[in-house]
């Protein structure tokens, strides 16, 4: 039975916090440096270009500090909104990172509104670093779901020599990405997202970057606020959570499971906490975060799912489904999130 859906006007801040505040995954083995070659289109089943594997590792294995400009041209519910800001991002190459918001360029706001925005950006630091920024998250899955075109051209971004790439989903593409990737490290220094009709959706571009930062004094590295820890498989995970975690279907290899973790959040009533099992899935580029908190102690008579108004490409759905408390957030449609949630049950 499909759940009854109601619109939920509350902010999706809790979902963002639950999605992104935990530790980053450990990187894999070292890679050989990328070699320049003729333009190519990555085909499913082909050998994995070294460049893609380098891009997958770069965010967590590269030490750097830089200032970048972020532009977002989104709809929030039915209203168009432009947000332009600058931030400083630091990473030590071993998994530690921090993002410091520097300046809100647009819209123009009052000092009190600016203070709220800065606080929200800081609270979303984990989400921004782990899930907002475009990244190759799993190379084989990326190859199945996306085409990649090496343009054979160079761009200079923040004084660095970059290779230009175009990435687009193989089927049902709604947008495409034009990337400038640092040839030495594989770090994406510029990402321009457009609709397939050519309308600009977002831009991230480094204005300056240092690949040998001193980190003196040490930045305030990100600390998880929700006690997120890796979730062991099988009975050990069930014992840790106090319930058996549910996992959504990977939809015929469209998605692959990246990680499962346990985390906690404050109960909405203000008393006590809620324990969640968090599963992060990816189609190789985008992510979907699925959270399960076990059986609802006071389940409604009928399944009720609350759908928050979309924030740009992000959708958020939560509620009680078949007696289980669940939540999902991702850069997919709300119906797609509901289908994934149904597959877990």
Secondary structure, 3 states (H helix, E strand, C coil): CCCEEEEECCCCHHHHHHHHCCCCCCCCCCCCCCCCCCCCECCCCCCCCHHHHHHHHHHHHCEEEEEEEEEEEEEECCEEEEEEEEEEEEEECCCCEEEEEEEEEECCCCHHHHHHHHHHHHHCHHHHHHHHCCCCCCHHHHHHHEEEEEEEEEEEECCEEEEEEEEEECCCCCEEEEEEEECCCCCEEEEEEEECCCCEEEEEEEEEEECCCCCCCCCCCCCCCCCCEECCCCHHHHHHHCCCCCCCCCCCCCCEEEEEEEEEEECCCCCCEEEEEEEEEECCCCEEEEEEEEECCCCCCCCEEEEECCECCEEEEEEEECCEEEEEEECCCHHHHHHHHHHHC
